[in-house]
């Protein structure tokens, strides 16, 4: 992983972050990286996981807000 150029995590879509995270998990599971590279991969993976969580939290808030608007307008909600 030395000197690889990465897109800043905050600029990634959910799908981009998830795909890169899956690649990192595969690299770490293979055990072929040096300790230093593994640590760098781990740190990037942690940042990517956090980004995915942010996207999912945002999506949940949007869905909750839509359900609330629907309930207030007299529409039915199903859970």
C-alpha positions as MATLAB code, in Angstrom:
seq = 'XXXXXXXXXXXXXXXXXXXXXXXXXXXXXXXXXXXXXXXXXXXXXXXXXXXXXXXXXXXXXXXXXXXXXXXXXXXXXXX';
ca = [
       0.000    0.000    0.000;
       2.937    2.344   -0.150;
       2.260    5.701   -1.777;
      -1.118    4.711   -3.184;
      -3.309    7.688   -3.973;
      -6.662    7.384   -2.288;
      -9.734    9.504   -2.728;
     -10.462   11.275    0.546;
     -12.966    9.156    2.473;
     -15.380   12.080    2.875;
     -15.677   12.301   -0.936;
     -16.750    8.671   -1.398;
     -20.280    7.468   -2.012;
     -21.574    4.592    0.101;
     -20.996    2.173   -2.760;
     -17.441    3.386   -3.379;
     -16.520    3.179    0.308;
     -18.076   -0.280    0.669;
     -16.310   -1.623   -2.422;
     -12.925   -0.309   -1.279;
     -13.541   -1.665    2.223;
     -14.291   -5.124    0.834;
     -11.010   -5.006   -1.110;
      -9.102   -4.059    2.022;
     -10.686   -6.907    3.982;
      -9.617   -9.335    1.251;
      -6.051   -8.005    1.309;
      -5.868   -8.253    5.091;
      -7.325  -11.768    5.104;
      -4.718  -12.924    2.584;
      -1.959  -12.069    5.049;
       0.393  -11.154    2.217;
       1.047   -7.568    3.349;
       3.848   -6.397    5.583;
       2.981   -5.279    9.094;
       3.321   -1.622    8.119;
       1.111   -2.065    5.062;
      -1.418   -4.053    7.095;
      -1.641   -1.252    9.652;
      -2.160    1.313    6.888;
      -4.863   -0.890    5.349;
      -6.513   -1.311    8.745;
      -6.580    2.458    9.313;
      -8.041    3.094    5.871;
     -10.585    0.329    6.459;
     -11.661    1.894    9.757;
     -12.178    5.241    8.025;
     -14.148    3.568    5.236;
     -16.331    1.668    7.717;
     -17.093    4.948    9.498;
     -18.012    6.562    6.178;
     -20.383    3.705    5.356;
     -21.977    4.062    8.783;
     -22.443    7.801    8.215;
     -24.176    7.119    4.903;
     -26.444    4.491    6.473;
     -27.294    6.748    9.432;
     -28.185    9.536    7.009;
     -30.374    7.209    4.971;
     -32.171    6.047    8.131;
     -32.841    9.653    9.169;
     -34.277   10.414    5.750;
     -36.532    7.351    5.899;
     -37.675    8.203    9.422;
     -38.469   11.771    8.333;
     -40.444   10.484    5.333;
     -42.411    8.101    7.586;
     -43.142   10.948    9.980;
     -44.385   13.204    7.159;
     -46.543   10.374    5.872;
     -47.996    9.730    9.337;
     -48.734   13.437    9.827;
     -50.512   13.640    6.485;
     -52.801   10.778    7.453;
     -51.040    8.080    5.419;
     -50.477    4.636    6.834;
     -47.093    3.387    7.838;
     -46.076   -0.231    7.842;
     -43.372   -1.564   10.126;
];
